Amino acid sequence: MRSKSNGQILIVDDDGASRRLLVRTLSTAGYRCKECASGVEALSLIRREQPSLLLLDFAMPDLDGAEVLKQLRA
């Protein structure tokens, strides 16, 4: 299937099963996806690759989703 756009979706979730389900579903629909298991990992990847869309779990142990957003806005 052709890619929906040149953009990329970053899926951030500490629950591996949920993360893999989202990646598989969106990839099957033609979207390019990357995944991260933590907020710290996500911030690093976001700064390097600048994804078009961020799907972010707000309840993560190391750096929760709200804190990731605060750091991105700073």
mmCIF file of the C-alpha atoms, coordinates in Angstrom:
data_MODEL
# 
_entry.id   MODEL 
# 
loop_
_atom_site.group_PDB 
_atom_site.id 
_atom_site.type_symbol 
_atom_site.label_atom_id 
_atom_site.label_alt_id 
_atom_site.label_comp_id 
_atom_site.label_asym_id 
_atom_site.label_entity_id 
_atom_site.label_seq_id 
_atom_site.pdbx_PDB_ins_code 
_atom_site.Cartn_x 
_atom_site.Cartn_y 
_atom_site.Cartn_z 
_atom_site.occupancy 
_atom_site.B_iso_or_equiv 
_atom_site.pdbx_formal_charge 
_atom_site.auth_seq_id 
_atom_site.auth_comp_id 
_atom_site.auth_asym_id 
_atom_site.auth_atom_id 
_atom_site.pdbx_PDB_model_num 
ATOM 1  C CA . MET A 1 1  ? 0.000  0.000  0.000  1.00 0.00 ? 1  MET A CA 1 
ATOM 2  C CA . ARG A 1 2  ? 1.279  3.492  -0.760 1.00 0.00 ? 2  ARG A CA 1 
ATOM 3  C CA . SER A 1 3  ? 2.220  5.836  2.044  1.00 0.00 ? 3  SER A CA 1 
ATOM 4  C CA . LYS A 1 4  ? -0.546 8.288  2.999  1.00 0.00 ? 4  LYS A CA 1 
ATOM 5  C CA . SER A 1 5  ? 1.945  11.167 3.118  1.00 0.00 ? 5  SER A CA 1 
ATOM 6  C CA . ASN A 1 6  ? 5.571  12.032 3.517  1.00 0.00 ? 6  ASN A CA 1 
ATOM 7  C CA . GLY A 1 7  ? 4.950  12.503 7.241  1.00 0.00 ? 7  GLY A CA 1 
ATOM 8  C CA . GLN A 1 8  ? 5.620  10.067 10.001 1.00 0.00 ? 8  GLN A CA 1 
ATOM 9  C CA . ILE A 1 9  ? 3.634  9.082  13.097 1.00 0.00 ? 9  ILE A CA 1 
ATOM 10 C CA . LEU A 1 10 ? 5.516  8.532  16.350 1.00 0.00 ? 10 LEU A CA 1 
ATOM 11 C CA . ILE A 1 11 ? 3.772  6.190  18.779 1.00 0.00 ? 11 ILE A CA 1 
ATOM 12 C CA . VAL A 1 12 ? 4.961  6.455  22.383 1.00 0.00 ? 12 VAL A CA 1 
ATOM 13 C CA . ASP A 1 13 ? 3.676  3.893  24.894 1.00 0.00 ? 13 ASP A CA 1 
ATOM 14 C CA . ASP A 1 14 ? 5.389  1.878  27.611 1.00 0.00 ? 14 ASP A CA 1 
ATOM 15 C CA . ASP A 1 15 ? 2.921  -0.976 26.973 1.00 0.00 ? 15 ASP A CA 1 
ATOM 16 C CA . GLY A 1 16 ? 4.528  -2.976 24.164 1.00 0.00 ? 16 GLY A CA 1 
ATOM 17 C CA . ALA A 1 17 ? 1.318  -4.736 23.117 1.00 0.00 ? 17 ALA A CA 1 
ATOM 18 C CA . SER A 1 18 ? -0.596 -1.463 22.712 1.00 0.00 ? 18 SER A CA 1 
ATOM 19 C CA . ARG A 1 19 ? 2.304  0.131  20.869 1.00 0.00 ? 19 ARG A CA 1 
ATOM 20 C CA . ARG A 1 20 ? 2.658  -2.791 18.440 1.00 0.00 ? 20 ARG A CA 1 
ATOM 21 C CA . LEU A 1 21 ? -1.103 -2.849 17.785 1.00 0.00 ? 21 LEU A CA 1 
ATOM 22 C CA . LEU A 1 22 ? -1.114 0.847  16.866 1.00 0.00 ? 22 LEU A CA 1 
ATOM 23 C CA . VAL A 1 23 ? 1.971  0.485  14.656 1.00 0.00 ? 23 VAL A CA 1 
ATOM 24 C CA . ARG A 1 24 ? 0.516  -2.530 12.864 1.00 0.00 ? 24 ARG A CA 1 
ATOM 25 C CA . THR A 1 25 ? -2.901 -0.929 12.357 1.00 0.00 ? 25 THR A CA 1 
ATOM 26 C CA . LEU A 1 26 ? -1.564 2.385  11.092 1.00 0.00 ? 26 LEU A CA 1 
ATOM 27 C CA . SER A 1 27 ? 1.131  0.776  8.927  1.00 0.00 ? 27 SER A CA 1 
ATOM 28 C CA . THR A 1 28 ? -1.480 -1.471 7.308  1.00 0.00 ? 28 THR A CA 1 
ATOM 29 C CA . ALA A 1 29 ? -3.514 1.668  6.549  1.00 0.00 ? 29 ALA A CA 1 
ATOM 30 C CA . GLY A 1 30 ? -0.492 3.111  4.739  1.00 0.00 ? 30 GLY A CA 1 
ATOM 31 C CA . TYR A 1 31 ? 1.060  5.348  7.384  1.00 0.00 ? 31 TYR A CA 1 
ATOM 32 C CA . ARG A 1 32 ? 4.782  5.445  8.173  1.00 0.00 ? 32 ARG A CA 1 
ATOM 33 C CA . CYS A 1 33 ? 5.294  4.806  11.885 1.00 0.00 ? 33 CYS A CA 1 
ATOM 34 C CA . LYS A 1 34 ? 8.089  4.849  14.431 1.00 0.00 ? 34 LYS A CA 1 
ATOM 35 C CA . GLU A 1 35 ? 7.740  3.718  18.008 1.00 0.00 ? 35 GLU A CA 1 
ATOM 36 C CA . CYS A 1 36 ? 9.256  4.499  21.403 1.00 0.00 ? 36 CYS A CA 1 
ATOM 37 C CA . ALA A 1 37 ? 8.764  2.828  24.769 1.00 0.00 ? 37 ALA A CA 1 
ATOM 38 C CA . SER A 1 38 ? 9.476  5.875  26.952 1.00 0.00 ? 38 SER A CA 1 
ATOM 39 C CA . GLY A 1 39 ? 9.152  9.622  27.116 1.00 0.00 ? 39 GLY A CA 1 
ATOM 40 C CA . VAL A 1 40 ? 12.923 10.075 27.302 1.00 0.00 ? 40 VAL A CA 1 
ATOM 41 C CA . GLU A 1 41 ? 13.425 7.990  24.160 1.00 0.00 ? 41 GLU A CA 1 
ATOM 42 C CA . ALA A 1 42 ? 10.621 9.901  22.427 1.00 0.00 ? 42 ALA A CA 1 
ATOM 43 C CA . LEU A 1 43 ? 12.141 13.327 23.146 1.00 0.00 ? 43 LEU A CA 1 
ATOM 44 C CA . SER A 1 44 ? 15.429 12.223 21.644 1.00 0.00 ? 44 SER A CA 1 
ATOM 45 C CA . LEU A 1 45 ? 13.769 10.845 18.508 1.00 0.00 ? 45 LEU A CA 1 
ATOM 46 C CA . ILE A 1 46 ? 11.447 13.856 18.125 1.00 0.00 ? 46 ILE A CA 1 
ATOM 47 C CA . ARG A 1 47 ? 14.373 16.262 18.173 1.00 0.00 ? 47 ARG A CA 1 
ATOM 48 C CA . ARG A 1 48 ? 16.221 14.219 15.527 1.00 0.00 ? 48 ARG A CA 1 
ATOM 49 C CA . GLU A 1 49 ? 13.380 13.320 13.171 1.00 0.00 ? 49 GLU A CA 1 
ATOM 50 C CA . GLN A 1 50 ? 10.495 15.762 13.825 1.00 0.00 ? 50 GLN A CA 1 
ATOM 51 C CA . PRO A 1 51 ? 7.496  13.457 13.208 1.00 0.00 ? 51 PRO A CA 1 
ATOM 52 C CA . SER A 1 52 ? 4.297  14.896 11.755 1.00 0.00 ? 52 SER A CA 1 
ATOM 53 C CA . LEU A 1 53 ? 2.047  13.370 14.424 1.00 0.00 ? 53 LEU A CA 1 
ATOM 54 C CA . LEU A 1 54 ? 2.648  12.175 17.980 1.00 0.00 ? 54 LEU A CA 1 
ATOM 55 C CA . LEU A 1 55 ? 0.453  9.541  19.664 1.00 0.00 ? 55 LEU A CA 1 
ATOM 56 C CA . LEU A 1 56 ? 1.478  9.784  23.295 1.00 0.00 ? 56 LEU A CA 1 
ATOM 57 C CA . ASP A 1 57 ? 0.563  7.673  26.326 1.00 0.00 ? 57 ASP A CA 1 
ATOM 58 C CA . PHE A 1 58 ? 0.068  9.998  29.283 1.00 0.00 ? 58 PHE A CA 1 
ATOM 59 C CA . ALA A 1 59 ? 0.710  7.338  31.963 1.00 0.00 ? 59 ALA A CA 1 
ATOM 60 C CA . MET A 1 60 ? 4.352  6.296  31.573 1.00 0.00 ? 60 MET A CA 1 
ATOM 61 C CA . PRO A 1 61 ? 6.714  5.641  34.481 1.00 0.00 ? 61 PRO A CA 1 
ATOM 62 C CA . ASP A 1 62 ? 9.866  7.591  33.623 1.00 0.00 ? 62 ASP A CA 1 
ATOM 63 C CA . LEU A 1 63 ? 8.602  10.731 31.910 1.00 0.00 ? 63 LEU A CA 1 
ATOM 64 C CA . ASP A 1 64 ? 4.836  10.953 31.514 1.00 0.00 ? 64 ASP A CA 1 
ATOM 65 C CA . GLY A 1 65 ? 3.081  12.291 28.452 1.00 0.00 ? 65 GLY A CA 1 
ATOM 66 C CA . ALA A 1 66 ? 2.250  15.663 30.010 1.00 0.00 ? 66 ALA A CA 1 
ATOM 67 C CA . GLU A 1 67 ? 5.917  16.250 30.835 1.00 0.00 ? 67 GLU A CA 1 
ATOM 68 C CA . VAL A 1 68 ? 6.963  15.257 27.304 1.00 0.00 ? 68 VAL A CA 1 
ATOM 69 C CA . LEU A 1 69 ? 4.571  17.895 25.929 1.00 0.00 ? 69 LEU A CA 1 
ATOM 70 C CA . LYS A 1 70 ? 5.849  20.525 28.389 1.00 0.00 ? 70 LYS A CA 1 
ATOM 71 C CA . GLN A 1 71 ? 9.422  19.873 27.313 1.00 0.00 ? 71 GLN A CA 1 
ATOM 72 C CA . LEU A 1 72 ? 8.493  20.069 23.638 1.00 0.00 ? 72 LEU A CA 1 
ATOM 73 C CA . ARG A 1 73 ? 6.801  23.435 24.165 1.00 0.00 ? 73 ARG A CA 1 
ATOM 74 C CA . ALA A 1 74 ? 9.729  24.884 26.159 1.00 0.00 ? 74 ALA A CA 1 
# 
